[in-house]
Amino acid sequence: MTWHYNDGRVRVFETTNRVLKNYLLCNGMKTGYTEAAGHCLVSSAAHNGREVIAVVLGDNKNIWIDSYRLLAWGLSS
């Protein structure tokens, strides 16, 4: 995303979220971490009138891959 300030400055923001960056159907998400729950990711995607939400809880390092796979599976067929 490119942000244009009123004073003429321009700043480019780039997401570090791998699902949002690489899966074009992804339209939102929220990451989180607690010691009790571990790494968590709630993500959503939409295609051809179908909307899905994927919730990955207690994952160690695969929240991005697991979330992508769930979203893609949910939107398939």
For each residue, the residues with C-beta under 8 A, 3 or more apart:
1: 12 13 14
2: 10 11 12 13
3: 10 11 12 13
4: 8 9 10
5: 8 9 10 11
6:
7:
8: 4 5
9: 4 5
10: 2 3 4 5
11: 2 3 5
12: 1 2 3
13: 1 2 3
14: 1 21
15: 20 21
16: 21
17: 20 21 29 31 64
18: 21 22 64 68
19: 22 23 26 29 41 43 64 67 68 71
20: 15 17 23 26 29 43
21: 14 15 16 17 18
22: 18 19 68
23: 19 20 26 45 68 71 72
24:
25: 45 46 47 71 75
26: 19 20 23 29 43 44 45 71
27: 44 45 46
28: 43 44
29: 17 19 20 26 41 42 43 44 67
30: 41 42 43
31: 17 39 40 41 63
32: 37 39 40 41
33: 37 38 39 40
34: 37 38 40
35: 38
36:
37: 32 33 34 40 57 58
38: 33 34 35 57 58 59 60
39: 31 32 33 58 59 60 61 63
40: 31 32 33 34 37 55 56 57 58 59 63
41: 19 29 30 31 32 54 55 56 59 63 64 66 67
42: 29 30 53 54 55 56
43: 19 20 26 28 29 30 53 54 56 67 71
44: 26 27 28 29 51 52 53 54 71
45: 23 25 26 27 51 52 54 71 74 75
46: 25 27 49 50 51 52 75
47: 25 50 75
48: 75
49: 46
50: 46 47 74 75
51: 44 45 46
52: 44 45 46 70 71 74 75
53: 42 43 44
54: 41 42 43 44 45 66 67 70 71 74
55: 40 41 42
56: 40 41 42 43 59 63 66 67 70
57: 37 38 40
58: 37 38 39 40
59: 38 39 40 41 56 62 63 66
60: 38 39
61: 39
62: 59 65 66
63: 31 39 40 41 56 59 66 67
64: 17 18 19 41 67 68
65: 62 68 69
66: 41 54 56 59 62 63 69 70
67: 19 29 41 43 54 56 63 64 70 71
68: 18 19 22 23 64 65 71 72
69: 65 66 72 73
70: 52 54 56 66 67 73 74
71: 19 23 25 26 43 44 45 52 54 67 68 74 75
72: 23 68 69 75 76
73: 69 70 76
74: 45 50 52 54 70 71
75: 25 45 46 47 48 50 52 71 72
76: 72 73
77:
